[in-house]
Amino acid sequence: MNKHALKIKIAVLAYFEKDGKVLLQKRKNTGWRDGWYGLVAGHVDEGEPYKLALCREIKEETGVDVVEEDLEFAHFLSIPSKISDCDRQYFYFTVKNWKGEGKESRSTWSRINVSNWPGSINCPFLII
């Protein structure tokens, strides 16, 4: 491998909100941060469009159907290899519409109340 080649891992994350609550999934059987809660997320395959990757991950992880048009870009985060094993880029999207209520697959669903945001919240569990 060329020593000058840039290695970047790209992930996409989904922010679901309904009735003042955010949808989180509890990680299990992943080998990393099992028992913690986080947004529905996954890695982008080489050459895969980011929104399409997130639709795929949402379906795989939760069983919920989302189309690309219902994803709105919300945030970008870049983490340099100086503090990680490689350069990482995270693309966050707000999910505007979806079909289904979800199912338990590799993760379970949990909701936290965000009605007090942007103030502090008393969260009873660990969040990634």
N, CA and C atoms as a LAMMPS dump frame, in Angstrom:
ITEM: TIMESTEP
0
ITEM: NUMBER OF ATOMS
384
ITEM: BOX BOUNDS ff ff ff
-5.0000000000000000e+02 5.0000000000000000e+02
-5.0000000000000000e+02 5.0000000000000000e+02
-5.0000000000000000e+02 5.0000000000000000e+02
ITEM: ATOMS id mol type element x y z
1 1 1 N 0.841 -1.181 0
2 1 2 C 0 0 0
3 1 3 C 0.886 1.245 0
4 2 1 N 0.501 2.211 -0.737
5 2 2 C 1.217 3.473 -0.816
6 2 3 C 1.197 4.154 0.55
7 3 1 N 2.372 4.51 1.07
8 3 2 C 2.425 5.123 2.399
9 3 3 C 1.768 6.496 2.438
10 4 1 N 1.488 7.057 1.27
11 4 2 C 0.829 8.356 1.21
12 4 3 C -0.673 8.238 0.986
13 5 1 N -1.164 7.016 0.857
14 5 2 C -2.601 6.826 0.65
15 5 3 C -3.353 7.203 1.922
16 6 1 N -4.434 7.905 1.757
17 6 2 C -5.248 8.352 2.884
18 6 3 C -6.307 7.303 3.186
19 7 1 N -6.338 6.834 4.413
20 7 2 C -7.332 5.858 4.83
21 7 3 C -8.395 6.584 5.638
22 8 1 N -9.629 6.55 5.163
23 8 2 C -10.735 7.218 5.839
24 8 3 C -11.877 6.228 6.012
25 9 1 N -12.402 6.143 7.229
26 9 2 C -13.609 5.374 7.485
27 9 3 C -14.759 6.363 7.554
28 10 1 N -15.811 6.074 6.804
29 10 2 C -16.959 6.975 6.733
30 10 3 C -18.171 6.285 7.325
31 11 1 N -18.85 6.994 8.226
32 11 2 C -20.071 6.473 8.836
33 11 3 C -21.203 7.467 8.64
34 12 1 N -22.412 6.935 8.603
35 12 2 C -23.622 7.75 8.494
36 12 3 C -24.48 7.455 9.72
37 13 1 N -25.14 8.493 10.233
38 13 2 C -25.933 8.359 11.442
39 13 3 C -27.292 9.003 11.245
40 14 1 N -28.327 8.385 11.83
41 14 2 C -29.708 8.846 11.669
42 14 3 C -30.244 9.418 12.972
43 15 1 N -30.818 10.599 12.88
44 15 2 C -31.463 11.246 14.022
45 15 3 C -32.968 11.19 13.801
46 16 1 N -33.647 10.354 14.588
47 16 2 C -35.109 10.248 14.548
48 16 3 C -35.666 11.03 15.731
49 17 1 N -36.666 11.872 15.488
50 17 2 C -37.346 12.551 16.582
51 17 3 C -38.844 12.495 16.331
52 18 1 N -39.584 12.177 17.399
53 18 2 C -41.05 12.103 17.297
54 18 3 C -41.635 12.473 18.654
55 19 1 N -42.576 13.385 18.652
56 19 2 C -43.261 13.793 19.883
57 19 3 C -42.28 14.226 20.97
58 20 1 N -41.237 14.947 20.587
59 20 2 C -40.268 15.461 21.548
60 20 3 C -39.314 14.425 22.098
61 21 1 N -39.269 13.264 21.48
62 21 2 C -38.372 12.203 21.931
63 21 3 C -37.455 11.783 20.796
64 22 1 N -36.222 11.403 21.173
65 22 2 C -35.225 10.957 20.199
66 22 3 C -35.138 9.438 20.268
67 23 1 N -35.051 8.831 19.11
68 23 2 C -34.964 7.388 19.03
69 23 3 C -33.511 6.942 19.098
70 24 1 N -33.203 6.098 20.062
71 24 2 C -31.858 5.556 20.231
72 24 3 C -31.93 4.042 20.178
73 25 1 N -30.813 3.416 19.893
74 25 2 C -30.766 1.965 19.926
75 25 3 C -29.695 1.529 20.907
76 26 1 N -29.991 0.437 21.589
77 26 2 C -29.036 -0.11 22.546
78 26 3 C -28.153 -1.113 21.832
79 27 1 N -26.856 -0.892 21.912
80 27 2 C -25.901 -1.763 21.229
81 27 3 C -25.793 -3.098 21.951
82 28 1 N -25.756 -4.17 21.179
83 28 2 C -25.519 -5.486 21.751
84 28 3 C -24.925 -6.4 20.697
85 29 1 N -24.057 -7.265 21.145
86 29 2 C -23.393 -8.237 20.268
87 29 3 C -22.603 -7.585 19.132
88 30 1 N -22.006 -6.42 19.413
89 30 2 C -21.216 -5.733 18.385
90 30 3 C -19.724 -5.806 18.674
91 31 1 N -19.382 -6.019 19.936
92 31 2 C -17.981 -6.035 20.325
93 31 3 C -17.422 -4.665 20.666
94 32 1 N -18.222 -3.626 20.542
95 32 2 C -17.779 -2.268 20.871
96 32 3 C -18.92 -1.529 21.561
97 33 1 N -18.674 -1.118 22.782
98 33 2 C -19.633 -0.34 23.568
99 33 3 C -20.992 -1.035 23.704
100 34 1 N -20.986 -2.357 23.795
101 34 2 C -22.246 -3.067 24.022
102 34 3 C -22.874 -2.586 25.321
103 35 1 N -24.192 -2.408 25.303
104 35 2 C -24.908 -1.887 26.459
105 35 3 C -25.085 -0.38 26.434
106 36 1 N -24.361 0.3 25.563
107 36 2 C -24.498 1.745 25.413
108 36 3 C -25.592 2.048 24.388
109 37 1 N -26.117 3.265 24.429
110 37 2 C -27.128 3.705 23.474
111 37 3 C -26.517 4.681 22.474
112 38 1 N -27.048 4.692 21.269
113 38 2 C -26.568 5.621 20.251
114 38 3 C -27.579 5.757 19.131
115 39 1 N -27.265 6.629 18.205
116 39 2 C -28.097 6.796 17.023
117 39 3 C -27.957 5.573 16.124
118 40 1 N -28.955 5.346 15.301
119 40 2 C -28.851 4.297 14.286
120 40 3 C -27.738 4.718 13.341
121 41 1 N -26.776 3.823 13.091
122 41 2 C -25.602 4.211 12.32
123 41 3 C -24.979 3.012 11.63
124 42 1 N -24.089 3.31 10.7
125 42 2 C -23.346 2.256 10.043
126 42 3 C -22.296 2.846 9.118
127 43 1 N -21.461 1.967 8.593
128 43 2 C -20.393 2.398 7.697
129 43 3 C -20.86 2.409 6.243
130 44 1 N -20.261 3.285 5.48
131 44 2 C -20.549 3.406 4.05
132 44 3 C -19.632 2.449 3.3
133 45 1 N -20.219 1.636 2.427
134 45 2 C -19.421 0.74 1.587
135 45 3 C -18.756 1.542 0.477
136 46 1 N -17.64 1.058 -0.02
137 46 2 C -16.903 1.76 -1.075
138 46 3 C -17.805 2.023 -2.278
139 47 1 N -17.865 3.273 -2.713
140 47 2 C -18.649 3.672 -3.866
141 47 3 C -20.135 3.847 -3.597
142 48 1 N -20.576 3.625 -2.376
143 48 2 C -21.999 3.714 -2.032
144 48 3 C -22.383 5.155 -1.704
145 49 1 N -23.48 5.664 -2.274
146 49 2 C -23.944 7.009 -1.897
147 49 3 C -24.317 7.042 -0.409
148 50 1 N -23.998 8.138 0.262
149 50 2 C -24.159 8.221 1.71
150 50 3 C -25.611 8.027 2.157
151 51 1 N -26.538 8.694 1.51
152 51 2 C -27.943 8.56 1.903
153 51 3 C -28.448 7.14 1.674
154 52 1 N -28.048 6.532 0.58
155 52 2 C -28.445 5.156 0.303
156 52 3 C -27.866 4.215 1.361
157 53 1 N -26.635 4.461 1.762
158 53 2 C -26.003 3.66 2.819
159 53 3 C -26.798 3.765 4.117
160 54 1 N -27.252 4.961 4.442
161 54 2 C -28.001 5.137 5.684
162 54 3 C -29.369 4.458 5.598
163 55 1 N -30.033 4.546 4.468
164 55 2 C -31.311 3.834 4.291
165 55 3 C -31.107 2.334 4.499
166 56 1 N -30.037 1.809 3.946
167 56 2 C -29.72 0.381 4.089
168 56 3 C -29.462 0.031 5.551
169 57 1 N -28.655 0.837 6.218
170 57 2 C -28.33 0.574 7.615
171 57 3 C -29.562 0.656 8.51
172 58 1 N -30.412 1.64 8.272
173 58 2 C -31.634 1.782 9.056
174 58 3 C -32.498 0.531 8.909
175 59 1 N -32.661 0.056 7.691
176 59 2 C -33.464 -1.148 7.444
177 59 3 C -32.832 -2.365 8.119
178 60 1 N -31.518 -2.529 7.967
179 60 2 C -30.827 -3.672 8.568
180 60 3 C -30.911 -3.651 10.097
181 61 1 N -30.723 -2.485 10.672
182 61 2 C -30.652 -2.369 12.126
183 61 3 C -32.02 -2.379 12.801
184 62 1 N -33.016 -1.81 12.134
185 62 2 C -34.296 -1.575 12.818
186 62 3 C -35.516 -2.162 12.117
187 63 1 N -35.43 -2.391 10.831
188 63 2 C -36.597 -2.827 10.082
189 63 3 C -37.457 -1.683 9.576
190 64 1 N -37.085 -0.451 9.894
191 64 2 C -37.828 0.737 9.459
192 64 3 C -37.438 1.083 8.03
193 65 1 N -38.417 1.479 7.226
194 65 2 C -38.166 1.881 5.838
195 65 3 C -38.029 3.394 5.736
196 66 1 N -36.933 3.825 5.121
197 66 2 C -36.668 5.246 4.876
198 66 3 C -36.177 5.384 3.446
199 67 1 N -36.645 6.425 2.743
200 67 2 C -36.151 6.706 1.391
201 67 3 C -35.198 7.897 1.466
202 68 1 N -34.29 7.965 0.51
203 68 2 C -33.25 9.001 0.515
204 68 3 C -33.819 10.408 0.607
205 69 1 N -34.963 10.644 -0.033
206 69 2 C -35.559 11.987 -0.043
207 69 3 C -35.989 12.435 1.348
208 70 1 N -36.154 11.487 2.272
209 70 2 C -36.587 11.825 3.626
210 70 3 C -35.422 11.992 4.604
211 71 1 N -34.201 12.029 4.081
212 71 2 C -33.022 12.287 4.896
213 71 3 C -32.516 13.695 4.608
214 72 1 N -32.316 14.465 5.658
215 72 2 C -31.811 15.83 5.523
216 72 3 C -30.47 15.935 6.23
217 73 1 N -29.452 16.383 5.499
218 73 2 C -28.126 16.533 6.096
219 73 3 C -28.202 17.477 7.281
220 74 1 N -27.564 17.085 8.407
221 74 2 C -27.633 17.897 9.62
222 74 3 C -26.264 18.308 10.156
223 75 1 N -25.263 17.427 10.039
224 75 2 C -23.992 17.736 10.691
225 75 3 C -22.879 16.864 10.115
226 76 1 N -21.653 17.375 10.197
227 76 2 C -20.467 16.639 9.767
228 76 3 C -19.428 16.709 10.876
229 77 1 N -18.79 15.572 11.162
230 77 2 C -17.745 15.507 12.17
231 77 3 C -16.563 14.757 11.586
232 78 1 N -15.374 15.332 11.73
233 78 2 C -14.152 14.695 11.247
234 78 3 C -13.226 14.455 12.434
235 79 1 N -12.727 13.221 12.55
236 79 2 C -11.798 12.873 13.621
237 79 3 C -10.493 12.442 12.968
238 80 1 N -9.403 13.136 13.269
239 80 2 C -8.12 12.815 12.634
240 80 3 C -7.499 11.541 13.2
241 81 1 N -6.627 10.954 12.417
242 81 2 C -5.962 9.718 12.827
243 81 3 C -5.072 9.918 14.048
244 82 1 N -4.761 11.146 14.377
245 82 2 C -3.951 11.414 15.572
246 82 3 C -4.649 10.931 16.844
247 83 1 N -5.983 10.893 16.823
248 83 2 C -6.723 10.459 18.007
249 83 3 C -7.581 9.224 17.741
250 84 1 N -7.373 8.579 16.618
251 84 2 C -8.109 7.371 16.265
252 84 3 C -7.167 6.445 15.496
253 85 1 N -7.643 5.271 15.138
254 85 2 C -6.8 4.346 14.382
255 85 3 C -6.645 4.763 12.931
256 86 1 N -7.523 5.655 12.461
257 86 2 C -7.454 6.193 11.102
258 86 3 C -8.303 7.459 11.067
259 87 1 N -8.277 8.178 9.961
260 87 2 C -9.159 9.329 9.807
261 87 3 C -10.596 8.816 9.716
262 88 1 N -11.491 9.494 10.403
263 88 2 C -12.901 9.097 10.394
264 88 3 C -13.754 10.314 10.068
265 89 1 N -14.81 10.066 9.289
266 89 2 C -15.768 11.113 8.959
267 89 3 C -17.166 10.603 9.265
268 90 1 N -17.931 11.432 9.942
269 90 2 C -19.287 11.078 10.34
270 90 3 C -20.261 12.078 9.715
271 91 1 N -21.253 11.563 9.027
272 91 2 C -22.28 12.379 8.4
273 91 3 C -23.608 12.091 9.102
274 92 1 N -24.175 13.113 9.716
275 92 2 C -25.424 12.984 10.457
276 92 3 C -26.582 13.486 9.601
277 93 1 N -27.676 12.741 9.629
278 93 2 C -28.868 13.107 8.881
279 93 3 C -30.088 13.057 9.792
280 94 1 N -30.995 14.016 9.629
281 94 2 C -32.284 13.991 10.294
282 94 3 C -33.236 13.187 9.413
283 95 1 N -33.971 12.272 10.028
284 95 2 C -34.95 11.467 9.294
285 95 3 C -36.291 12.177 9.404
286 96 1 N -36.807 12.648 8.264
287 96 2 C -38.044 13.427 8.241
288 96 3 C -39.288 12.546 8.276
289 97 1 N -39.241 11.41 7.578
290 97 2 C -40.376 10.493 7.511
291 97 3 C -39.853 9.066 7.457
292 98 1 N -40.631 8.136 7.96
293 98 2 C -40.277 6.721 7.897
294 98 3 C -41.541 5.885 7.992
295 99 1 N -41.432 4.635 7.596
296 99 2 C -42.547 3.694 7.675
297 99 3 C -42.162 2.558 8.603
298 100 1 N -43.047 2.27 9.539
299 100 2 C -42.811 1.193 10.483
300 100 3 C -42.417 1.726 11.844
301 101 1 N -42.501 0.874 12.823
302 101 2 C -42.16 1.244 14.197
303 101 3 C -40.871 0.599 14.673
304 102 1 N -40.284 -0.221 13.859
305 102 2 C -39.025 -0.845 14.235
306 102 3 C -39.225 -2.225 14.824
307 103 1 N -38.17 -2.963 14.794
308 103 2 C -38.168 -4.314 15.347
309 103 3 C -36.829 -4.522 16.035
310 104 1 N -36.772 -5.514 16.862
311 104 2 C -35.494 -5.825 17.498
312 104 3 C -34.69 -6.682 16.538
313 105 1 N -33.533 -6.218 16.174
314 105 2 C -32.618 -7.018 15.362
315 105 3 C -31.326 -7.104 16.154
316 106 1 N -30.296 -6.398 15.745
317 106 2 C -29.063 -6.373 16.53
318 106 3 C -29.161 -5.365 17.663
319 107 1 N -30.181 -4.537 17.647
320 107 2 C -30.315 -3.483 18.642
321 107 3 C -31.744 -3.404 19.129
322 108 1 N -31.94 -2.71 20.226
323 108 2 C -33.282 -2.461 20.727
324 108 3 C -33.507 -0.96 20.765
325 109 1 N -34.755 -0.563 20.72
326 109 2 C -35.112 0.848 20.689
327 109 3 C -35.366 1.368 22.091
328 110 1 N -34.99 2.59 22.317
329 110 2 C -35.274 3.259 23.567
330 110 3 C -35.471 4.737 23.254
331 111 1 N -36.235 5.404 24.065
332 111 2 C -36.509 6.813 23.815
333 111 3 C -36.092 7.658 25.013
334 112 1 N -35.518 8.813 24.729
335 112 2 C -35.233 9.777 25.787
336 112 3 C -35.989 11.052 25.478
337 113 1 N -36.453 11.715 26.514
338 113 2 C -37.213 12.942 26.342
339 113 3 C -36.252 14.101 26.115
340 114 1 N -36.449 14.825 25.033
341 114 2 C -35.575 15.964 24.73
342 114 3 C -36.304 17.292 24.886
343 115 1 N -37.429 17.28 25.576
344 115 2 C -38.209 18.512 25.698
345 115 3 C -37.463 19.594 26.467
346 116 1 N -36.487 19.232 27.283
347 116 2 C -35.722 20.216 28.046
348 116 3 C -34.469 20.696 27.327
349 117 1 N -34.145 20.113 26.173
350 117 2 C -32.96 20.546 25.446
351 117 3 C -33.15 21.971 25.003
352 118 1 N -32.151 22.838 24.874
353 118 2 C -30.737 22.511 24.936
354 118 3 C -30.159 22.496 26.34
355 119 1 N -30.999 22.547 27.37
356 119 2 C -30.487 22.433 28.735
357 119 3 C -29.983 21.03 29.004
358 120 1 N -29.504 20.803 30.193
359 120 2 C -28.97 19.484 30.514
360 120 3 C -30.111 18.498 30.738
361 121 1 N -29.809 17.237 30.502
362 121 2 C -30.782 16.177 30.744
363 121 3 C -30.19 15.193 31.736
364 122 1 N -31.03 14.547 32.471
365 122 2 C -30.597 13.509 33.4
366 122 3 C -30.837 12.176 32.701
367 123 1 N -29.795 11.653 32.087
368 123 2 C -29.926 10.444 31.291
369 123 3 C -29.498 9.239 32.137
370 124 1 N -30.369 8.229 32.265
371 124 2 C -30.066 7.09 33.136
372 124 3 C -29.194 6.022 32.485
373 125 1 N -28.655 6.272 31.295
374 125 2 C -27.837 5.26 30.633
375 125 3 C -26.711 5.919 29.849
376 126 1 N -25.756 5.109 29.404
377 126 2 C -24.592 5.598 28.675
378 126 3 C -24.924 5.824 27.204
379 127 1 N -24.49 6.955 26.664
380 127 2 C -24.763 7.309 25.27
381 127 3 C -23.437 7.503 24.542
382 128 1 N -23.369 6.944 23.349
383 128 2 C -22.188 7.109 22.501
384 128 3 C -22.248 8.476 21.856
